């Protein structure tokens, strides 16, 4: 019996399709919302936390899988060799896997609601899923109108972080709302940076992403303002007494922000060189949010 070996290039394509680093985008809102709850209540419900993290990862998997399906229908992924639909040649399989992830995630959220005797968390996350569908799903496809960043900001920021906080406390918090902005901005930057290398494909498919509308040069010039806002707001919230001083640990993300801005500024109009900028953005998102949550726990 012989076994077909996966060539390195094929292996890399599968890794690019699955996008393991991207799942920090799902985990960090739950982590930070829970950290704020620990800061304010000095307690944590571990079963709720782990269940919510699992559900968040499954929901992002659903969104990524369905995005590949929807993009295959518009033709925007014709040159995207790491699209799961292109790799498998089976759109129905990818759609089924994606919807299965969503069902499993909803079951996890229902378990949280059962433990709490409260459907609020499920309602918030279903709203997030609705925003995710509006982003790429027909007939809306709001991402094609350049509105994806706005949807991303609210879904992963105020809604996602607040849902995680509520899952621990069954209450609301202004501190949590302020903190959610600091989570939302770097996640939105990840999406913003994902457009730089695919301008030609976006234009061909009629997708008016922010970088298509602005141009790569203007987009690169705006990026330092977006990155800087994370740390300016964090410092401002600390000075106002909204956040504990330990949350300044999130400034560990500054080197990633500088690296990202320099990289995009230098290569913004060279797709083959700028295509990794979203992974630098993920590093910024991961470290700033991770240490933001650690700051709350230390406080």
C-alpha positions in Angstrom: 0.0 0.0 0.0 1.4 3.5 -0.9 0.6 6.8 0.8 0.5 10.0 -1.2 2.8 12.5 0.3 1.8 16.2 0.6 4.4 18.4 -1.1 5.7 21.3 1.0 3.9 23.8 -1.3 0.6 21.9 -0.8 1.1 21.8 2.9 1.7 25.5 3.0 -1.5 26.1 1.0 -3.5 24.1 3.5 -1.9 26.1 6.4 -2.7 29.3 4.7 -6.3 28.1 4.1 -6.9 27.1 7.7 -5.2 30.2 9.0 -4.3 29.1 12.5 -3.0 32.5 13.7 -6.3 34.1 12.8 -8.1 32.3 15.6 -6.6 34.7 18.2 -9.1 37.1 16.7 -11.9 34.9 18.1 -10.1 34.1 21.4 -9.0 37.6 22.5 -12.5 39.2 22.9 -13.5 36.4 25.2 -10.2 36.5 27.1 -10.4 40.3 27.7 -14.1 40.4 28.5 -13.5 37.6 31.1 -10.4 39.4 32.5 -12.5 42.5 33.1 -15.1 40.3 34.9 -12.3 38.9 37.1 -11.0 42.4 37.8 -14.5 43.5 39.0 -15.7 40.4 40.7 -12.5 38.5 41.7 -14.0 35.2 40.4 -14.2 33.2 37.2 -16.5 30.5 36.0 -14.0 28.2 34.2 -16.6 26.0 32.5 -18.3 29.0 31.0 -15.0 30.5 29.9 -13.7 27.4 28.2 -17.1 26.7 26.6 -17.3 30.3 25.3 -13.7 30.1 23.9 -14.5 26.9 22.1 -17.8 28.4 20.7 -15.9 31.5 19.5 -13.3 29.5 17.6 -16.1 27.5 16.0 -17.9 30.6 14.9 -14.8 32.1 13.3 -14.3 28.8 11.6 -17.9 29.0 10.3 -17.3 32.5 9.0 -14.0 31.7 7.3 -15.4 28.6 5.6 -18.5 30.4 4.5 -16.5 33.3 3.2 -14.6 31.0 1.0 -17.9 29.6 -0.3 -19.4 33.0 -0.9 -16.2 34.4 -2.6 -16.1 31.4 -4.9 -19.5 32.5 -6.2 -18.3 36.0 -7.1 -15.1 34.9 -8.7 -12.9 37.0 -6.4 -11.0 34.0 -5.3 -10.0 32.8 -8.8 -6.3 33.5 -8.0 -6.5 32.6 -4.4 -4.8 29.2 -4.4 -5.3 28.7 -0.6 -9.1 29.0 -0.8 -10.6 25.9 0.7 -13.1 25.7 -2.1 -10.2 25.8 -4.6 -8.1 23.3 -2.7 -10.9 20.7 -2.3 -12.9 21.5 -5.4 -16.0 20.8 -3.3 -18.0 23.9 -2.4 -20.9 21.9 -0.8 -18.4 20.1 1.5 -16.9 23.4 2.8 -20.4 24.9 3.2 -21.5 21.8 5.2 -18.4 21.9 7.4 -18.9 25.6 8.1 -22.6 25.2 9.0 -21.7 22.3 11.3 -19.2 24.5 13.1 -22.0 27.0 13.7 -24.4 24.4 15.0 -21.8 23.1 17.5 -21.0 26.7 18.6 -24.7 27.4 19.2 -25.0 24.2 21.3 -22.1 25.4 23.4 -23.8 28.8 23.9 -27.1 27.2 24.7 -25.2 25.3 27.5 -24.0 28.6 28.9 -27.6 29.9 28.7 -28.9 26.8 30.5 -26.4 27.2 33.3 -27.3 30.9 33.7 -31.1 30.5 33.0 -30.6 33.5 30.7 -30.6 33.7 26.9 -28.8 37.0 26.7 -25.4 35.6 25.7 -26.9 33.6 22.8 -28.8 36.7 21.6 -25.6 38.8 21.5 -23.6 36.2 19.7 -26.3 35.5 17.2 -26.3 39.3 16.5 -22.5 39.0 15.9 -23.1 36.1 13.5 -25.7 38.2 11.7 -23.1 40.9 11.2 -20.7 38.2 10.0 -23.2 37.1 7.4 -23.9 40.6 6.3 -20.2 41.0 5.6 -20.0 38.4 2.8 -23.3 36.6 2.6 -25.7 37.1 -0.3 -27.7 39.2 -1.1 -26.0 41.7 1.3 -22.2 41.3 0.8 -21.6 44.6 2.6 -17.9 43.8 2.6 -18.0 44.4 -1.1 -19.2 48.0 -0.3 -16.3 48.6 2.0 -18.3 48.2 5.2 -16.5 45.1 6.5 -14.3 47.0 8.9 -17.3 48.6 10.6 -19.1 45.3 11.0 -15.9 43.7 12.3 -15.4 46.5 14.9 -18.8 46.1 16.5 -18.9 42.3 16.2 -15.5 41.6 17.8 -15.4 44.7 20.1 -18.5 46.0 21.9 -20.6 42.9 21.2 -18.1 40.1 21.6 -16.3 41.5 24.7 -19.5 42.5 26.4 -21.0 39.0 25.8 -17.9 37.4 27.4 -18.2 39.8 30.4 -22.0 39.0 30.7 -21.3 35.3 30.6 -19.3 35.7 33.8 -21.4 38.3 35.6 -24.9 38.5 34.0 -24.5 42.3 34.2 -23.0 45.2 32.2 -20.0 47.4 32.7 -18.8 50.8 31.4 -15.2 49.6 32.0 -15.9 46.6 29.8 -17.4 48.8 27.1 -14.3 51.1 27.1 -12.0 48.1 27.0 -13.9 46.6 24.1 -12.8 49.5 21.9 -9.2 48.6 22.6 -9.9 45.1 21.5 -11.9 46.1 18.4 -9.4 48.5 16.9 -6.5 46.0 16.4 -8.9 43.3 15.2 -10.3 45.8 12.6 -6.7 46.6 11.6 -6.2 42.9 10.8 -9.0 43.0 8.3 -7.9 46.4 6.9 -4.4 45.0 6.3 -5.8 41.9 4.5 -6.8 44.1 1.5 -3.4 45.6 0.5 -2.2 42.6 -1.5 -5.5 41.8 -3.4 -6.5 45.2 -4.8 -6.5 44.0 -8.4 -8.7 41.0 -7.6 -11.0 43.1 -5.6 -11.4 45.6 -8.4 -12.0 42.8 -10.9 -14.8 41.4 -8.7 -16.3 44.8 -8.0 -15.3 44.8 -4.4 -14.9 48.3 -3.1 -12.7 47.5 -0.1 -11.3 50.5 1.9 -7.9 50.0 0.1 -9.6 50.0 -3.3 -11.4 53.3 -2.4 -8.4 54.9 -0.8 -5.5 53.5 -2.8 -2.7 51.6 -1.2 -0.6 54.7 -0.5 -3.3 56.6 1.4 -4.2 53.4 3.2 -0.6 53.0 4.3 -0.6 56.6 5.6 -3.7 56.1 7.6 -2.4 52.9 9.3 -0.1 54.6 11.8 -3.1 56.7 13.0 -5.2 53.5 13.5 -2.3 51.8 15.4 -1.5 54.8 17.5 -5.1 55.2 18.6 -4.9 51.9 20.5 -2.2 53.1 22.8 -3.4 56.7 23.0 -6.8 55.5 24.1 -5.3 53.0 26.5 -3.2 55.7 28.1 -6.1 58.1 28.2 -8.4 55.6 29.9 -5.7 54.9 32.5 -5.3 58.6 33.2 -9.0 59.0 33.6 -9.1 56.2 36.1 -11.3 54.0 33.9 -8.6 51.3 33.5 -6.1 50.1 36.0 -2.5 51.2 35.5 -1.5 47.5 34.9 -3.3 47.6 31.5 -0.4 49.7 30.2 1.3 46.3 29.8 -0.6 46.2 26.5 2.0 48.7 25.2 4.1 45.6 24.6 2.3 45.6 21.2 4.0 48.9 20.2 7.0 47.1 18.5 4.5 45.1 16.3 2.6 48.3 15.5 5.9 50.0 14.4 6.9 47.0 12.3 3.5 46.8 10.7 3.4 50.5 9.7 7.0 50.4 8.4 6.3 47.3 6.4 3.1 48.5 4.8 4.6 52.0 4.1 7.5 50.4 2.2 5.6 47.7 0.3 2.0 48.9 0.1 2.0 48.7 -3.7 3.9 45.4 -4.0 1.4 42.6 -3.4 3.9 39.8 -3.2 5.8 41.6 -0.5 2.9 43.2 1.5 0.8 40.0 1.6 2.1 39.0 5.0 1.2 42.3 6.7 -2.0 40.9 8.1 0.1 38.4 10.1 2.1 41.3 11.6 -1.3 42.9 12.4 -2.3 39.7 14.1 0.8 39.9 16.2 -0.1 43.4 17.2 -3.7 42.3 18.0 -2.5 39.2 20.0 0.1 40.9 22.2 -1.9 44.1 22.9 -5.1 42.2 23.9 -3.3 39.4 25.8 -1.4 41.8 28.0 -4.5 44.1 28.3 -6.3 41.1 29.9 -3.2 40.2 32.0 -3.2 43.8 33.3 -6.8 43.5 34.5 -6.0 40.3 36.4 -2.9 41.7 38.0 -4.8 44.7 39.1 
